[in-house]
Amino acid sequence: MHKITIAKGDGIGPEIMDATLEILKAAGAKLEYDEIQIGEQVYLSGNTSGISTHAWKSIRENKVYLKAPITTPQGGGYKSLNVTTRKALGLYANVRPCKSYAPFVRTKHTDMDIVIIRENEEDLYAGIEHQQTNEVVQCLKLISRPGCEKIVRYAFEYAKANGRKRVTCFTKDNIMKQTDGLFRSVFNEIAAEYAHIENDHYIIDIGSARLADTPEIFDVIVTLNLYGDVISDIAAQIAGSVGLCGSSNIGDQCAMFEAIHGSAPDIAGKDMANPSGLLNGAIMMLNHLGQSEIATNIENAWRCTMEEGIHTADIYKEGISTKKVGTKEFTQAVIARLGKTPAKLKPADYKADKPVSVAPYKKRPQAKKVLKGFDAFVDWNGTDADDLGGRLSQITTENLKLTMITNRGIKVWPNGFDETFCTDHWRCRFSTSNGAEVSKDELMAVMQKALAMDIDIVKTENLYEFDGKPAFSLGQGQ
């Protein structure tokens, strides 16, 4: 018997959780439940995190968490509890299977059977944002080597455990050479350790296009957080419906299972919601807990229901479906088919599934880190880059000289174009003029001179070499 934490959430959450728990009980799942309250009402009670200390304690003690969708109130600066939970509990791997159930669920992609494994803790989802000038805000994209290694290794181990033949990496490393470049570099390193599993790489734009057009060419896709969030919803929808897909969020100590869709408050309480997404998340949870025979039984009952055309309104189609049902009737239809296997859809068989095991991250030797300058981000309301360049060229030291100014990433000094539109946010690069290492005192000297000239530096980024390799991007056009 396993004790797990459950949260019924908001909107349709309570309905689909009740449906899922009813099916789990009927199938004989060996589970006990500790229910917690999260989401909209907790936010609106004055708890800006949307979750109580008691709820955190339950999740951390039980280690396994089945969560229905929640609503984050609009406005007020509320942070996403989903993102907070994944990061706080170290749930680094988001796993979303997206499979076609044609011809019983309408799709153009009848042979689709892919798994998208999304890095779950980093990227732009760190949520670190600042307004720096009147016209410009920034969001920091943070990518770490440990984060890359853990998710890429998980993807290959998942493929190995589940008999998958290929792992494909999606990045935008042709543009973001440091962040996405690190992810791809790590992918290449780790792929070499799994010679029996094919690997390839796509730039995210053409990869997404191929995914939408010919998803059957993919098997397992591993990618960064934002890309994974977008393409997994696309993949789920083109497979049939986002309402059918569940997901797991896996960490070294804890795991969370959920539907991938939202709380759909417009249909809450109307007995219309499809519980399939949360149910499929619960099936993944049962496999995680080693209750694979029960998981197999439930999934086969669900597939029988699908192929018999007993569908909720979100997937009901004339000529394909045979009966439109509500949440409760759908739940009873699945329960009635426990112990059966589908006649046309491939039966599920999780008995032989092996757990995915990823070795702990090992730190690499410390690289030699040498300071070569810094970028000063300046709030300046002028429009003439030559004017700003002339001013900043006066605030130099023996080693540090102004070498470039960019605006929104494009070089505007020296030798910029009149046609380039500029905002009030200027990146001004001071770098070593003779190749020598720069001291922190020299950086401070330049900033003191800028202050004396009433130049508003709103942010700085140091420019380093690691083991002799420049670890910063050039300006566009540089």
FISE-103278 format. One line per field, with one value per residue (C-alpha): residue number from 1; residue in three letters; x, z, y. Coordinates in steps of 0.5 Angstrom, whole numbers, plus 500, padded with zeros to 3 digits. Each point is the difference from the previous one (the first is absolute). Layout:
// FISE-103278
k <- c(NUM:...) $
r <- c(ALA:...) $
u <- c(X:...) $
w <- c(Z:...) $
v <- c(Y:...) $
END
This chain:
// FISE-103278
k <- c(1:2:3:4:5:6:7:8:9:10:11:12:13:14:15:16:17:18:19:20:21:22:23:24:25:26:27:28:29:30:31:32:33:34:35:36:37:38:39:40:41:42:43:44:45:46:47:48:49:50:51:52:53:54:55:56:57:58:59:60:61:62:63:64:65:66:67:68:69:70:71:72:73:74:75:76:77:78:79:80:81:82:83:84:85:86:87:88:89:90:91:92:93:94:95:96:97:98:99:100:101:102:103:104:105:106:107:108:109:110:111:112:113:114:115:116:117:118:119:120:121:122:123:124:125:126:127:128:129:130:131:132:133:134:135:136:137:138:139:140:141:142:143:144:145:146:147:148:149:150:151:152:153:154:155:156:157:158:159:160:161:162:163:164:165:166:167:168:169:170:171:172:173:174:175:176:177:178:179:180:181:182:183:184:185:186:187:188:189:190:191:192:193:194:195:196:197:198:199:200:201:202:203:204:205:206:207:208:209:210:211:212:213:214:215:216:217:218:219:220:221:222:223:224:225:226:227:228:229:230:231:232:233:234:235:236:237:238:239:240:241:242:243:244:245:246:247:248:249:250:251:252:253:254:255:256:257:258:259:260:261:262:263:264:265:266:267:268:269:270:271:272:273:274:275:276:277:278:279:280:281:282:283:284:285:286:287:288:289:290:291:292:293:294:295:296:297:298:299:300:301:302:303:304:305:306:307:308:309:310:311:312:313:314:315:316:317:318:319:320:321:322:323:324:325:326:327:328:329:330:331:332:333:334:335:336:337:338:339:340:341:342:343:344:345:346:347:348:349:350:351:352:353:354:355:356:357:358:359:360:361:362:363:364:365:366:367:368:369:370:371:372:373:374:375:376:377:378:379:380:381:382:383:384:385:386:387:388:389:390:391:392:393:394:395:396:397:398:399:400:401:402:403:404:405:406:407:408:409:410:411:412:413:414:415:416:417:418:419:420:421:422:423:424:425:426:427:428:429:430:431:432:433:434:435:436:437:438:439:440:441:442:443:444:445:446:447:448:449:450:451:452:453:454:455:456:457:458:459:460:461:462:463:464:465:466:467:468:469:470:471:472:473:474:475:476:477:478) $
r <- c(MET:HIS:LYS:ILE:THR:ILE:ALA:LYS:GLY:ASP:GLY:ILE:GLY:PRO:GLU:ILE:MET:ASP:ALA:THR:LEU:GLU:ILE:LEU:LYS:ALA:ALA:GLY:ALA:LYS:LEU:GLU:TYR:ASP:GLU:ILE:GLN:ILE:GLY:GLU:GLN:VAL:TYR:LEU:SER:GLY:ASN:THR:SER:GLY:ILE:SER:THR:HIS:ALA:TRP:LYS:SER:ILE:ARG:GLU:ASN:LYS:VAL:TYR:LEU:LYS:ALA:PRO:ILE:THR:THR:PRO:GLN:GLY:GLY:GLY:TYR:LYS:SER:LEU:ASN:VAL:THR:THR:ARG:LYS:ALA:LEU:GLY:LEU:TYR:ALA:ASN:VAL:ARG:PRO:CYS:LYS:SER:TYR:ALA:PRO:PHE:VAL:ARG:THR:LYS:HIS:THR:ASP:MET:ASP:ILE:VAL:ILE:ILE:ARG:GLU:ASN:GLU:GLU:ASP:LEU:TYR:ALA:GLY:ILE:GLU:HIS:GLN:GLN:THR:ASN:GLU:VAL:VAL:GLN:CYS:LEU:LYS:LEU:ILE:SER:ARG:PRO:GLY:CYS:GLU:LYS:ILE:VAL:ARG:TYR:ALA:PHE:GLU:TYR:ALA:LYS:ALA:ASN:GLY:ARG:LYS:ARG:VAL:THR:CYS:PHE:THR:LYS:ASP:ASN:ILE:MET:LYS:GLN:THR:ASP:GLY:LEU:PHE:ARG:SER:VAL:PHE:ASN:GLU:ILE:ALA:ALA:GLU:TYR:ALA:HIS:ILE:GLU:ASN:ASP:HIS:TYR:ILE:ILE:ASP:ILE:GLY:SER:ALA:ARG:LEU:ALA:ASP:THR:PRO:GLU:ILE:PHE:ASP:VAL:ILE:VAL:THR:LEU:ASN:LEU:TYR:GLY:ASP:VAL:ILE:SER:ASP:ILE:ALA:ALA:GLN:ILE:ALA:GLY:SER:VAL:GLY:LEU:CYS:GLY:SER:SER:ASN:ILE:GLY:ASP:GLN:CYS:ALA:MET:PHE:GLU:ALA:ILE:HIS:GLY:SER:ALA:PRO:ASP:ILE:ALA:GLY:LYS:ASP:MET:ALA:ASN:PRO:SER:GLY:LEU:LEU:ASN:GLY:ALA:ILE:MET:MET:LEU:ASN:HIS:LEU:GLY:GLN:SER:GLU:ILE:ALA:THR:ASN:ILE:GLU:ASN:ALA:TRP:ARG:CYS:THR:MET:GLU:GLU:GLY:ILE:HIS:THR:ALA:ASP:ILE:TYR:LYS:GLU:GLY:ILE:SER:THR:LYS:LYS:VAL:GLY:THR:LYS:GLU:PHE:THR:GLN:ALA:VAL:ILE:ALA:ARG:LEU:GLY:LYS:THR:PRO:ALA:LYS:LEU:LYS:PRO:ALA:ASP:TYR:LYS:ALA:ASP:LYS:PRO:VAL:SER:VAL:ALA:PRO:TYR:LYS:LYS:ARG:PRO:GLN:ALA:LYS:LYS:VAL:LEU:LYS:GLY:PHE:ASP:ALA:PHE:VAL:ASP:TRP:ASN:GLY:THR:ASP:ALA:ASP:ASP:LEU:GLY:GLY:ARG:LEU:SER:GLN:ILE:THR:THR:GLU:ASN:LEU:LYS:LEU:THR:MET:ILE:THR:ASN:ARG:GLY:ILE:LYS:VAL:TRP:PRO:ASN:GLY:PHE:ASP:GLU:THR:PHE:CYS:THR:ASP:HIS:TRP:ARG:CYS:ARG:PHE:SER:THR:SER:ASN:GLY:ALA:GLU:VAL:SER:LYS:ASP:GLU:LEU:MET:ALA:VAL:MET:GLN:LYS:ALA:LEU:ALA:MET:ASP:ILE:ASP:ILE:VAL:LYS:THR:GLU:ASN:LEU:TYR:GLU:PHE:ASP:GLY:LYS:PRO:ALA:PHE:SER:LEU:GLY:GLN:GLY:GLN) $
u <- c(500:503:497:500:498:494:498:493:502:495:495:499:505:496:495:506:504:494:499:507:500:494:503:506:496:496:507:502:506:504:500:498:499:502:495:503:497:504:498:496:496:507:503:493:501:506:505:504:503:494:502:501:505:496:499:507:502:495:503:507:498:496:505:494:495:494:498:494:500:500:498:505:496:501:504:503:507:499:505:498:500:501:507:501:499:504:506:499:500:505:495:505:497:493:498:494:498:496:497:495:493:498:495:496:503:500:507:504:506:498:507:502:503:505:503:502:505:500:505:496:504:504:500:495:496:504:496:505:498:501:498:507:498:493:500:503:499:504:499:507:501:504:502:505:505:496:494:502:503:494:495:504:502:493:498:505:498:493:501:504:495:494:503:500:505:502:501:499:502:497:504:501:507:502:497:501:507:502:493:497:507:502:494:501:508:498:495:505:505:495:497:507:499:494:502:494:495:500:501:498:499:495:500:494:496:501:499:494:497:502:497:494:500:503:500:501:508:501:501:502:501:505:500:500:494:497:500:498:494:498:501:497:494:500:502:494:495:502:500:492:499:504:495:502:508:503:507:505:504:506:506:505:495:493:496:493:495:495:496:503:494:497:494:495:495:495:498:501:494:497:502:503:508:504:504:505:505:501:498:506:504:498:502:507:500:498:506:504:498:501:493:500:495:495:502:500:493:497:503:497:494:500:503:494:495:504:499:493:498:498:503:499:498:507:502:493:499:495:501:506:497:494:498:501:500:502:505:497:497:507:503:495:501:508:498:495:506:505:503:499:505:499:498:503:505:506:499:505:505:504:502:507:501:507:500:505:506:504:507:501:504:507:503:506:507:500:501:505:496:503:497:500:496:492:494:497:492:499:493:501:494:504:500:507:505:506:498:500:506:504:498:501:507:502:499:506:506:506:497:493:498:493:499:493:493:494:493:495:506:502:506:499:507:505:498:492:495:495:494:501:494:503:496:503:504:507:505:507:506:506:506:507:504:506:498:502:496:495:499:494:503:500:493:498:504:497:493:502:502:493:497:504:497:493:500:495:502:494:504:507:502:507:504:504:504:499:507:502:493:496:493:496:496:502:496:495:504:507) $
w <- c(500:498:503:495:500:496:498:497:498:496:495:497:505:505:495:496:507:502:494:500:507:499:494:504:506:495:497:507:500:507:502:506:499:504:497:500:498:494:495:499:507:503:496:502:507:500:499:494:499:499:505:507:505:501:493:499:506:497:493:503:504:495:494:495:498:496:498:496:497:504:498:501:501:495:502:507:498:502:498:497:505:495:498:508:501:495:502:507:500:495:495:494:495:497:496:495:496:494:496:494:502:493:497:506:502:494:498:493:503:501:502:505:506:503:507:501:506:502:505:506:504:496:494:500:505:505:500:501:497:501:497:498:497:498:493:502:504:501:501:502:497:505:497:504:499:505:498:493:502:504:495:494:504:502:493:498:506:499:492:503:505:495:494:496:494:500:504:496:503:499:501:497:500:494:503:508:499:508:503:494:498:507:500:493:502:506:496:495:506:503:493:499:506:497:494:499:500:494:501:496:501:497:500:504:495:494:505:503:492:499:507:497:493:501:508:498:498:508:506:506:500:505:501:504:504:496:494:503:503:493:496:505:500:492:500:505:495:494:503:501:506:506:504:499:502:507:503:505:503:503:505:504:506:498:494:498:495:497:493:496:499:504:505:495:504:495:500:507:504:493:500:493:502:497:506:495:501:507:500:495:505:506:495:500:507:501:496:504:506:497:500:492:500:502:496:494:502:500:494:496:503:498:493:499:502:495:494:502:498:507:500:504:496:499:496:497:493:496:495:505:507:502:506:504:507:506:505:505:494:497:507:500:493:502:506:497:495:505:499:492:495:493:494:495:504:502:507:506:503:506:503:497:501:504:504:497:505:499:503:505:496:501:500:495:502:501:493:500:500:498:500:493:501:501:497:503:498:500:500:495:497:494:493:497:502:498:505:506:497:500:507:503:496:505:506:499:504:498:498:499:494:497:494:498:501:498:501:501:498:493:500:499:502:497:492:502:495:500:498:507:505:507:506:507:502:497:502:500:500:503:499:501:495:500:502:507:506:503:507:504:502:493:499:506:497:493:504:505:494:497:506:500:493:502:496:502:500:502:500:498:498:501:494:501:497:502:499:495:496:500:503:498:493:495:498:494:494:504) $
v <- c(500:507:506:506:507:503:507:500:507:505:501:493:497:497:496:497:498:497:496:498:498:496:496:499:497:496:497:498:505:500:507:504:508:506:506:507:506:504:506:505:500:500:506:504:498:505:494:503:493:496:495:499:497:494:499:500:495:495:500:500:494:496:501:499:505:500:507:502:507:506:507:506:507:505:506:501:497:493:495:494:494:495:503:501:493:497:504:500:492:499:497:501:495:502:494:500:494:502:495:499:496:500:498:501:507:505:502:501:496:493:497:505:497:505:502:507:501:507:503:503:504:505:505:506:496:503:506:505:506:507:507:504:506:503:496:494:494:493:493:496:493:496:493:496:494:496:501:498:494:498:501:497:494:499:500:495:495:501:498:494:498:500:497:507:500:507:507:506:507:507:506:507:500:503:507:499:497:500:497:496:498:497:496:497:499:496:496:498:498:496:497:497:496:496:498:495:506:504:508:506:507:506:507:501:504:495:494:503:500:493:498:503:497:493:499:492:502:501:495:504:508:503:508:506:502:505:496:494:504:502:494:495:504:500:492:498:504:498:493:501:504:504:497:493:501:499:502:498:504:496:502:497:499:502:500:503:498:504:501:505:504:506:501:502:504:501:493:498:497:498:493:501:499:495:496:497:505:499:492:499:504:496:494:502:501:493:498:504:497:493:498:499:494:505:506:495:498:507:502:494:502:507:498:495:506:504:495:499:507:502:507:507:506:503:494:498:500:497:494:498:500:496:504:506:500:504:499:496:495:500:498:494:498:499:496:496:498:498:493:501:501:505:496:505:504:497:498:503:496:503:494:500:507:502:506:506:501:506:500:506:506:500:507:501:503:508:503:506:506:507:507:503:506:501:503:506:500:508:503:506:504:502:498:501:494:504:505:495:496:507:501:493:500:505:495:495:497:497:494:501:504:501:495:499:503:496:501:494:496:503:504:508:502:501:500:499:501:506:495:496:502:501:500:503:494:499:495:503:495:502:495:499:504:495:493:501:498:505:502:501:507:502:498:504:506:500:500:506:504:499:502:506:502:498:494:495:493:496:493:497:493:498:497:494:494:493:496:505:500:506:499:506:502:504:506:499:503:500) $
END
